[in-house]
Amino acid sequence: MRIYKPFWSYSIHKTEAWLAEMAIKGYELKRFNRVTRSFHFNSSSAKHITYKIGYDRTKLNPISSTLENDGWAFVDQQKSWYILKN
């Protein structure tokens, strides 16, 4: 499923909450496209997932080993924008 969200980057906290609500409804984020402003989901079982959206021009790998040890996983990256889930 693909959902168009034109102004997702103007309110990161609301977008993170929306992604968590989608996971509870059984749609887990697969990838996003910053140019077309669309989010692509896979159907799955309902889960409680916390998402983190970040912007960092300096890092090639947005997830540190400490975050990985705490259960965070990389979802997707588009240029400087990235999304992590836990």
Secondary structure, DSSP 8 states (H G I E B T S, - for coil): -EEE-TTGGG-HHHHHHHHHHHHHTTEEEEEEETTTTEEEEEE-------EEEEE-SS-S----HHHHHTT-EEEEEETTEEEEE-
